[in-house]
Amino acid sequence: MIKISKSLELPIHDTLDDIREHLRMQPNLVLEAPTGAGKTTLVPLALLEEPWLQGRKIVMLQPRRLAAKNAALRMADLLNEPVGKTVGYRMRLDTKVGAETRIEVVTEGILLRMLSDDPSLSDFGLLIFDEFHERSLDADLGLSLALNARETFEQDPALRIMLMSATLGTTALEAFLNTRAVRSEGRLFDVAQHYSQASKPRERIVDRLAPVIEKAVATHSNSSVLVFLPGQGEIRQLASRLELPRDVSLRPLYGDLSLKEQQLAIEPSPPGQRKVVLATNIAETSLTIDGVDVVIDSGLERKPQFDPNTGMSRLETVRISQASSVQRAGRAGRLGPGNCYRLWSAAQQQQLKAQDEPEIQSADLTSLVLQLFSFGVYDPAELAWLTPPPPGPYQQAVDLLLDLNALCHSDSGLRLSSHGSAMASIAVHPRLAHMLVMGQSVGGSETAAQLAAVLSDRDPLGRESPDMRTRLEYLSGEITCPAVFRGWQKRTLQLAAQFSRQLPRDFNARLPRPSAEQLPGLLIACAYPDRIARQRHSGGYQLANGRSSQFESPNALSASKWLAVAEVGGMAGRKGDVIRSAAPLDPALFQTLLKEQISEETVVDWDAKSGRFIAEHRSKCGALLLRRETVSDVSDEARTRKLLELTRDAELSNLPWSDQTREFLNKNRLMSGLESDWPSFDTTELVATLGDWLAPYLSSIKKLGELKKLKLLEILQSRLSWEQLQTLNTALPERLEVPSGSQIKIDYGEDPPVLPVKLQEMFGSRQTPSIAGGRIPLVIHLLSPAGRPLQITQDLQGFWQSSYEDVKKEMRGRYPKHPWPDDPAGAQATRHTKHRRNH
């Protein structure tokens, strides 16, 4: 029997029975509990003895390492046990679990590894997603995979799944999981909200924050203060500017700090001391920072935004949501009444979006796609998604994985290659996994592991030097690592060793070995082929993806003509990118190990000056032109491709369109609306299929002017079978006989088609003429004897009975020689005047 050794009366206690009862009856639960309710620490402990667990474990997903470790420590403390006994945790480079562990708190990447190792999660009876409102990519993927696993493996009792958060907006979740939400009222102390003048675009947030913090520290003389900023840059700037009393210590808190450094920010201050914590949104949820009852909120956060145009993620500074503002303010009311100072106006608060958008809508999906393929999910529609992956970024991720040789074409469609399987076994971004596998193949496993470790974790040397070789020299011991970076060195070597252990031993692709000098650039180029860079004559570099980049300041790499760029920094709206880390690249590798990055093409163009087609052969690495040479003889195939390209660009306007050809086109477009299986003659379709219907007739064209000699009508007619041509001519005739006996040409340039006919030639007709077996009534343009428009109608009988009288009164005096009978529907149609008709 699990006993909590310490008395802990928290609001979630009142809801625990409802939670137990619900999970006994249903496999899914949504738990909404405000900040400070105690859901993270008490709910897993309260469910350990539930009968449906049958001795299986509980796994709880936490989005952040610090929150995961502190949740496990807190639960273990409540049991008066060391962490790693009943309660443990797993995260990268830090795991504490044992044979007796029943509750495992894990970070998001660990959950996906668990699912990979055991898709049924057979050792677990309950899967908890804490802080699910953050809607991280891995949490959404983990939920979809877990639901699929439960349906596939059908364990009894079924795996329970619980989503927990303080601010969910649970309606959509309840519908998705086919369940109802259990809610806890919570116990948040009153927090006084203090708004300021309206924030302005592009204002320096540090300038506004500094005096507000200093005033708050003086006003609330016994309080510790938590300040929310968008990123590390602002934290460093603010820390250098603040003037604080001697009893106030300054503590940074952001994701790139080590866990030890982060712990300093949340643990109690020494007696007689208080603190100001400068934090990113890492402090928004799950953490209780001891002593804090004042929050100062910039209202900003920095988020990675995937740019499909460049294939790179860029950092954007954006306004937080209303839900985030509530969470941040709640940090001041966890331990007692508090105050929240917002650097925006009350009116702007109402303009904030209600919730954050799911990360899946704006993230790089490469890791997600590789995970899906490794699970045998080749189409995202095979899974149930709370928010499906957007088709465009999903396809872009597939394209990148093809470039990295992770996917291959098979008779069954795209599948994971052996190289991709090796990549999927390594817990790192697919780009770095590809680099690790390539490193193994060229005998550079140790260097590849160290580079992957540097690039997948925080890099404190980023502000010191962009040269990746410096980092490798520190890690290898070739040069002494400065004392300030020793913690980074130790952690990076541990991570590199972990990557080395994950490398598949049965993957035996052996490639030529590069030199030690070539290796760093080669490996980075393998991971980031789109960031291979060449120096411009005008300064800076051009990347293979077409983007411009440059160093922030001169350094040892500035003289390198070629670079393999690992990291580029960029803010939304900035034209060029800043190179954060790179290594020199030997262009000789394009002939060997980087040969697959080179594309060969023959480019044909029309030279108006010489009046002929010219061609050149180009070797390119992405957007970078390596070599070009003139081709003396332009092949028929190359010339045809260029003619098709020019015709596409002109949207067919460069072809010889006669009135007869346009009429044929219009008739077919009309016919396609009547017959579902009729070939499309829409311009978009014709442009898209030029290679099918026009290309065969272009091989003899040597000059652009010769396009005018094409028999375009015959070419377009060849798209129809003989039977279809007969049907077209019968259903949509060129001319129609009217009551006068005249054969009037139908104008198919309008929809519906138009029959322009003199009014007197329609006497005696009570029905509106039609075509296509009566399915298309014609629009009749009734003309005067001189051929001028008198009336437009699709209801001839109605015209005779109404408007005809007014037309007759006006026209009879102007055209007295022509008949204007009182009963036109019963009169005889004529092409002639009254005199000629009588003779």
C-alpha positions, 0 to 999 in steps of 0.5 A, spaced: 500 500 500 502 506 497 502 511 503 504 519 502 508 520 509 507 527 509 501 531 510 499 535 503 492 538 503 492 540 496 485 542 492 486 536 487 484 531 493 477 533 492 477 530 485 481 524 486 475 519 487 472 522 481 479 520 477 479 513 480 472 512 478 472 515 471 478 511 469 475 504 472 469 505 467 473 508 461 480 508 458 481 516 457 481 522 461 482 529 460 483 532 467 483 540 467 486 543 474 489 550 475 496 552 477 497 549 484 492 544 484 497 538 485 495 534 479 503 533 477 505 530 484 499 527 487 495 524 481 500 519 479 501 517 486 493 516 488 492 511 482 498 506 483 494 501 487 488 501 482 486 494 480 486 496 472 493 497 473 495 490 475 502 491 477 504 495 471 507 502 471 505 509 470 509 513 465 508 521 465 510 525 460 513 532 462 515 537 456 521 540 460 527 536 463 527 541 469 520 539 470 520 532 469 526 531 474 523 536 480 516 532 479 520 525 480 523 528 486 517 531 489 513 525 489 519 521 492 520 526 497 512 525 499 513 517 499 520 519 504 524 515 499 530 516 494 528 518 487 529 511 483 525 507 488 518 507 487 518 514 483 524 515 478 525 519 471 528 518 465 531 523 460 537 524 456 544 523 460 540 522 466 536 516 468 534 514 475 530 508 475 530 501 479 527 494 479 522 497 484 520 503 480 512 504 479 512 511 476 517 514 471 517 521 469 520 522 462 521 527 457 518 527 450 523 524 446 524 518 451 516 516 450 518 516 443 524 511 444 519 507 449 514 506 444 519 504 439 522 499 443 515 496 445 510 499 441 504 496 445 507 499 452 506 492 455 509 494 462 505 500 463 498 501 465 497 508 465 500 514 460 499 521 463 501 527 458 502 533 463 501 540 461 498 537 454 496 544 453 503 546 450 501 541 444 508 540 443 510 536 436 512 530 440 506 530 445 501 530 439 505 524 436 506 520 442 498 521 443 497 518 436 501 513 436 499 510 443 492 510 441 494 506 435 498 501 439 492 500 444 487 499 438 492 494 435 494 490 441 488 490 445 491 489 452 486 487 457 485 491 461 486 497 456 492 502 457 489 508 460 491 515 457 490 521 461 491 528 458 492 533 464 493 541 464 491 547 467 488 551 461 486 546 456 479 548 453 477 541 453 471 541 448 475 539 442 479 534 447 473 531 450 470 529 443 477 527 440 478 522 446 470 520 446 470 522 454 468 527 459 473 532 463 474 532 470 475 538 473 479 541 479 477 548 482 484 549 484 487 553 490 490 559 487 491 565 491 489 572 489 494 575 484 493 583 483 493 585 476 497 591 474 497 593 467 501 599 464 501 603 457 500 599 451 506 596 448 509 598 441 512 594 436 519 594 435 520 597 442 526 595 446 523 590 451 529 591 456 529 598 456 522 598 459 523 592 464 529 595 467 525 600 471 519 596 472 523 590 476 527 595 480 521 599 482 518 592 484 524 590 488 523 596 492 516 596 493 515 589 495 521 588 500 520 581 502 518 578 495 522 574 490 521 576 483 520 572 477 521 576 470 518 573 463 522 575 457 522 572 450 530 569 450 537 568 453 539 575 449 534 579 453 536 575 459 543 577 458 542 584 457 537 585 462 542 582 467 548 587 465 543 593 467 539 591 473 542 595 479 539 591 485 540 591 493 545 587 496 540 582 499 537 580 492 541 575 487 540 575 480 538 568 477 537 566 470 533 560 468 532 558 460 533 551 457 540 552 455 542 552 462 545 545 465 540 542 470 544 544 476 544 552 474 537 551 473 536 548 480 539 554 483 533 559 480 528 555 483 531 552 490 530 557 496 534 563 497 539 563 503 536 566 510 535 574 509 536 573 501 531 574 496 532 573 488 530 576 481 529 570 476 530 572 469 526 566 465 524 564 459 517 561 458 520 554 461 518 557 468 511 558 465 508 551 468 510 545 472 515 549 477 514 552 483 519 557 484 520 558 492 519 565 495 516 568 488 510 572 489 511 578 484 511 576 476 513 581 471 511 579 464 514 582 458 508 578 454 513 576 449 516 569 447 520 566 442 518 560 438 521 557 432 517 557 426 519 553 420 519 556 413 517 552 408 521 556 403 528 555 406 527 549 409 529 552 415 526 554 422 527 561 424 526 564 431 520 569 431 518 573 437 511 573 438 505 575 443 503 570 448 496 567 448 491 569 453 492 562 456 499 563 457 498 570 460 494 566 465 499 561 467 504 566 468 500 570 472 499 564 476 506 563 478 505 569 483 499 566 487 502 559 488 504 560 495 500 566 497 497 573 495 501 576 489 502 581 484 503 581 476 505 587 472 504 586 465 507 590 460 501 591 456 495 595 456 488 592 459 485 593 452 491 589 449 490 583 453 483 582 450 486 582 443 491 576 445 489 570 441 486 565 446 490 559 446 497 557 443 497 554 436 499 546 436 507 546 434 505 541 429 502 547 425 509 550 424 514 545 426 519 542 422 516 535 421 522 531 419 523 527 425 515 526 425 515 523 418 522 518 420 518 516 426 512 514 423 515 510 417 519 507 423 513 505 426 510 502 419 505 508 418 506 510 411 501 515 411 499 520 416 491 518 415 492 512 418 493 515 425 488 519 429 490 526 430 488 531 434 491 536 429 493 532 423 500 534 420 499 540 414 500 536 407 506 541 405 511 541 411 509 533 411 511 533 404 517 537 405 520 533 410 519 526 406 523 530 400 528 531 405 528 524 408 529 522 400 535 527 400 538 523 406 537 516 403 532 515 409 527 513 404 527 509 398 522 507 392 519 500 392 513 497 389 509 498 395 511 506 395 515 509 399 519 505 405 524 506 410 531 504 407 536 500 411 540 507 411 533 510 414 532 504 419 539 505 422 538 513 422 531 511 426 535 507 431 538 514 434 535 518 438 537 525 435 534 529 429 534 525 422 540 530 419 544 528 425 542 521 425 544 521 417 551 524 419 552 519 425 551 513 420 555 516 414 561 517 420 560 510 421 561 508 414 567 513 413 571 511 419 569 517 423 564 515 428 568 519 434 568 525 430 561 524 428 558 523 435 562 529 438 559 533 432 552 530 433 553 532 441 555 539 440 549 540 435 543 537 439 545 540 445 546 547 448 553 550 445 556 555 450 561 557 444 557 559 439 558 566 442 566 565 442 567 562 435 563 559 429 569 554 428 566 547 429 574 545 429 575 549 436 569 545 439 572 538 436 579 540 439 576 541 446 573 535 446 578 531 443 583 534 448 588 536 443 587 543 446 586 545 453 578 546 454 577 553 458 575 552 465 568 555 464 567 550 459 569 544 462 561 542 464 559 543 457 565 538 455 563 533 460 556 533 458 558 533 451 562 527 451 557 523 455 552 525 450 557 523 444 558 516 448 551 515 448 550 516 440 556 512 439 552 506 443 546 507 439 550 506 432 547 500 429 553 495 429 550 491 423 550 497 418 556 495 414 556 500 408 563 502 407 566 508 404 572 511 402 576 515 408 577 522 408 583 525 411 582 528 418 582 535 415 576 533 410 572 530 415 568 535 419 566 539 413 564 532 410 560 530 416 556 537 417 555 537 409 552 530 409 547 533 415 546 540 412 547 539 404 542 545 403 547 549 407 553 548 403 556 555 402 560 558 397 564 565 398 561 571 394 566 575 390 562 581 394 562 578 401 559 573 405 556 566 402 551 563 398 548 557 401 546 551 397 538 553 398 539 560 395 539 564 401 545 569 403 549 568 409 555 571 413 559 571 419 557 576 425 564 578 425 571 576 422 574 570 424 579 564 422 573 561 417 572 568 413 578 566 408 575 559 407 572 559 400 567 553 401 564 552 408 559 546 411 554 550 415 551 547 421 547 553 424 545 559 421 541 564 426 536 568 423 530 572 425 523 573 421 524 579 417 531 579 416 534 578 409 540 574 410 542 569 415 548 569 420 553 563 420 553 561 427 557 554 426 561 551 420 567 548 418 571 549 412 569 544 406 574 541 401 571 542 394 574 536 392 569 532 396 564 533 390 568 528 386 567 523 391 563 522 397 559 528 396 558 526 389 550 525 390 550 532 392 551 534 385 546 535 379 548 535 372 543 539 367 543 541 360 540 548 360 537 550 353 535 558 352 532 562 346 537 567 344 533 573 340 540 576 338 542 570 334 535 567 333 536 560 335 536 556 341 543 555 345 545 550 350 550 549 356 551 544 361 551 545 368 554 542 374 550 544 381 550 543 388 543 546 389 543 553 387 551 553 387 553 553 380 560 549 380 561 548 372 558 551 366 560 549 358 557 551 352 554 545 348 554 546 340 549 541 338 542 542 341 538 535 341 531 535 339 529 533 346 533 539 350 529 543 345 523 540 346 523 541 353 525 548 352 519 550 348 514 546 353 517 551 358 516 557 354 509 555 352 507 553 360 510 560 362 506 563 356 500 559 358 499 557 351 498 564 348 505 563 344 501 558 340 497 559 333 490 560 336 485 561 330 477 563 331 476 556 329 481 553 334 478 557 340 471 555 338 473 548 338 476 549 345 470 552 348 465 547 345 470 542 349 469 546 355 462 546 354 462 538 353 466 537 359 460 540 363 455 535 360 459 529 360 463 527 366 468 522 363 470 528 357 477 530 357 478 536 360 480 542 355 481 547 361 487 552 360 490 549 367 489 542 365 492 543 358 498 547 361 499 541 366 499 536 360 503 539 355 508 534 354 503 529 353 499 532 347 504 538 344 511 535 345 510 530 339 509 535 334 515 540 337 521 535 334 522 539 328 521 546 330 528 550 330 526 557 331 520 560 335 517 563 329 516 556 327 510 555 332 506 559 328 506 553 323 503 548 328 496 545 326 493 547 332 486 545 331 488 538 328 493 537 334 487 538 339 482 534 336 487 528 336 486 528 344 479 526 342 477 519 339 473 519 333 467 517 336 468 523 341 469 528 335 462 525 332 458 526 339 461 533 339 459 535 332 452 533 333 451 535 340 454 542 339 453 544 331 457 550 328 450 552 325 443 552 327 437 552 322 432 558 324 424 558 322 426 563 316 431 557 313 437 561 315 443 557 318 445 561 323 452 560 326 452 559 334 457 563 338 461 558 343 465 564 346 460 565 351 457 560 356 451 559 355 452 559 347 449 565 343 445 565 337 445 572 334 439 572 329 434 578 326 428 578 330 424 577 323 427 570 322 424 567 329 417 569 327 413 563 328 417 560 333 414 559 340 420 555 343 427 557 345 432 554 341 437 549 344 443 544 343 446 538 346 439 534 345 435 540 349 440 540 355 443 547 353 438 553 351 441 558 347 441 565 349 438 569 343 441 576 341 435 578 337 437 583 332 434 589 328 434 589 320 440 593 320 444 587 325 443 592 331 441 588 338 434 589 340 433 584 346 437 578 349 433 572 352 433 565 353 425 565 354 422 566 346 415 565 348 416 570 354 419 575 349 413 575 344 408 576 350 411 582 353 417 586 351 415 585 343 410 590 343 415 595 346 420 593 341 415 593 335 412 600 337 419 603 337 422 599 331 416 599 326 417 607 324 424 606 323 424 600 319 417 600 315 419 596 310 420 590 314 414 586 317 412 587 325 406 583 326 401 583 332 402 576 333 409 574 332 409 567 335 404 565 329 407 569 323 411 567 318 419 568 319 422 571 313 429 574 311 426 579 307 422 586 307 415 585 306 416 587 298 420 581 297 416 577 301 410 578 297 414 577 290 
